[in-house]
Amino acid sequence: MNRTLAMVAAVLFTALTVSSVGFAESGAPIRFTLEQARSAGEVQLSFRSDSEGHHSDWSNSFAARDLTGLDLGRLQAPASSPVQFALLREAGRIDCSGHGSKGSAIGECGFTVAPAFANLLSAQGYPRPSEEEYYQLAVVGVGGNLVRALSAAHYPRPSIGDLVALAALRVTGGYIDDLVRRGHQPKSVDDLIQFGALNISVEYIDGLARAGYRDLDADTLVQLKALDISPQYVAGFERIGYRGLDPDMLVQLKALNITPDYVADFARIGYPNLPVDDLVQLKAVDVTPAFVENLSRDGINGLTPGQLVQLRAIGFDRKSSRK
């Protein structure tokens, strides 16, 4: 199966997500920006670290109550007021102080590693991370549940970068446990990262199984989800007589946005039960039922799908048929 489209989608999404992670360069100050969000009781927190010409950024939204010590009244004050808060994570804590008014604040932060989390990583066989790596783990919220779930699922010990990527993509220990319990566990951490990048849920996999697509491997699931091939899409083809389409066929159809309605319209004008290969060729050169009907109005009838493709490919249209 051609993985190109799915891999591009997964890797792009992963890169965009993980690139938002902040990296605390050794000795570099962590600057924060805090802004009141549109939703009541929520704030947008951003960190920036600069060192020797390099900078890194991270941003996420939080309920104000999740930032320990934050006084929203000071943030909303008309005049500049001191603002203090802490972001508490299992890997460590980020303590921030600055000044704010009129719904926004700026200042600096310091990071402290959590000894208990350091001990957990050591017990799981991880080499001791650098302070920069601990900061990465903390800022994306890597916790003990994720570390333990990966171990319990018998994955080879992932790198610190893999842990950061998984947490940034909101792959949790509970998600891994659910996949394992239902028999849907990807074989590698890389596959698990792709699952997170594409938000491949247990419910999505179960839905495909109910539609007749059981025991799909990780590559196939990535292909299907990258193209947003849903059980509902499959059911639409079943309703018009296309049952048991294999995953490769579904990928070809969806990649060209071939819908059940498109196929049904061809059946209506005298082209029933077209093979998937014919449908793909027709759609690739934009042969539509309307195009065929226009030919019929000009007395051009009974063309095979191959002939229709050839006509369209050379730019034949209704105007040229009247010359």
Protein Blocks (a to p, Z undefined) as FASTA:
>chain_A
ZZklmmmmmmmmmmmmmmmpccddehiacdddddddfbghiacddddddeehiacddddd
ddfklmghiafklmmpmbdcddddddddfkbccddddddeehiacddddddddfklmmmm
mmnopacddfklmmmmmmnopafklmmmmmmnopacddfklmmmmmmnopafklmmmmmm
nopacfbfklmmmmmmnopafklmmmmmmnopahiafklmmmmmmnopafklmmmmmmno
pahiafklmmmmmmnopafklmmmmmmnopahiafklmmmmmmnopafklmmmmmmnopg
hiafklmmmmmmnopafklmmZZ
